[in-house]
């Protein structure tokens, strides 16, 4: 659960990849928390995702002009299982973030 000054504004569930994402927004400032649900010990699909341990770049293009090792040292990296899960909800997640950003909250002064 998020702190009391945050509200849940979106929930995304991809049943094919068993990926769930929740977006929380601070009620008095333009701050978001994007949280991916972790491994559920009773779900085989979650173990398969976790078993995909090879690191890969989180870059949008998924390409590197300087080689894979340099890419992993210079860019954010995730394991391939997470990347597959992220890609399965990416379009909906980015759409929700865009909507939230278009409706900023009025920040408290002081």
C-alpha positions as CSV (number, residue, x, y, z in Angstrom):
1,X,0.0,0.0,0.0
2,X,1.1,3.5,-0.8
3,X,1.5,6.3,1.9
4,X,-1.6,8.1,2.9
5,X,-0.9,11.2,0.7
6,X,-1.0,9.0,-2.5
7,X,-4.0,7.8,-4.4
8,X,-4.3,4.9,-6.7
9,X,-5.0,6.3,-10.2
10,X,-4.5,3.3,-12.5
11,X,-4.1,-0.5,-12.6
12,X,-3.0,-2.5,-15.6
13,X,-3.2,-6.3,-15.8
14,X,-1.9,-8.3,-18.7
15,X,-3.2,-11.9,-18.2
16,X,-1.0,-13.3,-21.0
17,X,2.2,-12.4,-19.2
18,X,0.7,-12.2,-15.7
19,X,2.0,-8.7,-15.3
20,X,0.3,-6.2,-13.1
21,X,1.2,-2.5,-12.7
22,X,-0.3,0.1,-10.4
23,X,0.2,3.8,-10.7
24,X,-0.1,5.9,-7.6
25,X,-0.2,9.7,-7.6
26,X,0.7,12.1,-4.8
27,X,-2.5,14.0,-3.9
28,X,-0.8,17.4,-3.4
29,X,2.1,17.3,-5.8
30,X,3.0,16.1,-9.3
31,X,4.7,12.9,-8.2
32,X,3.9,9.4,-9.4
33,X,4.9,5.9,-8.2
34,X,4.8,3.2,-10.9
35,X,4.9,-0.2,-9.2
36,X,5.2,-3.6,-10.8
37,X,3.9,-6.5,-8.8
38,X,6.7,-8.9,-7.8
39,X,6.8,-12.7,-7.9
40,X,3.8,-14.6,-6.6
41,X,5.2,-17.8,-5.2
42,X,2.2,-19.8,-6.3
43,X,2.3,-18.9,-10.0
44,X,4.3,-20.9,-12.5
45,X,4.4,-18.0,-15.0
46,X,6.1,-15.8,-12.4
47,X,8.9,-18.3,-11.9
48,X,9.4,-18.5,-15.7
49,X,9.7,-14.7,-15.8
50,X,12.2,-14.8,-13.0
51,X,14.2,-17.5,-14.7
52,X,14.9,-15.3,-17.7
53,X,18.0,-13.8,-16.0
54,X,20.1,-12.6,-18.9
55,X,20.6,-8.8,-18.6
56,X,19.5,-6.6,-21.4
57,X,19.2,-2.9,-22.1
58,X,16.0,-1.0,-21.2
59,X,16.5,1.4,-24.0
60,X,13.6,2.0,-26.2
61,X,15.5,1.2,-29.4
62,X,17.0,-2.0,-28.0
63,X,20.1,-1.5,-30.0
64,X,23.6,-0.4,-29.2
65,X,26.2,1.1,-31.6
66,X,29.0,0.3,-29.1
67,X,28.3,-3.3,-28.2
68,X,26.2,-5.1,-25.6
69,X,28.7,-4.9,-22.7
70,X,29.1,-1.1,-23.1
71,X,25.4,-0.7,-23.4
72,X,24.8,-2.6,-20.1
73,X,27.4,-0.4,-18.3
74,X,26.0,2.9,-19.7
75,X,22.3,2.4,-19.8
76,X,19.7,1.0,-17.4
77,X,19.6,-2.8,-17.6
78,X,16.9,-5.3,-16.6
79,X,16.6,-9.0,-16.9
80,X,15.0,-10.3,-20.0
81,X,12.0,-11.7,-18.1
82,X,11.2,-8.2,-16.7
83,X,11.7,-6.7,-20.2
84,X,9.1,-9.1,-21.6
85,X,6.7,-8.2,-18.8
86,X,7.3,-4.5,-19.3
87,X,6.8,-4.7,-23.0
88,X,3.5,-6.4,-22.5
89,X,2.1,-3.4,-20.6
90,X,4.2,-0.6,-22.0
91,X,1.7,0.9,-24.4
92,X,-1.1,1.0,-21.8
93,X,1.3,2.3,-19.1
94,X,2.7,5.1,-21.3
95,X,-0.9,6.0,-22.3
96,X,-1.9,6.3,-18.6
97,X,1.2,8.3,-17.7
98,X,0.4,10.7,-20.6
99,X,-3.2,11.2,-19.3
100,X,-2.0,11.8,-15.8
101,X,0.7,14.3,-16.9
102,X,-2.0,16.2,-18.9
103,X,-3.9,16.8,-15.6
104,X,-1.4,18.1,-13.1
105,X,-2.5,18.6,-9.5
106,X,-2.2,22.0,-8.0
107,X,0.7,21.8,-5.6
108,X,0.4,23.1,-2.1
109,X,2.5,26.2,-1.2
110,X,4.6,26.4,1.9
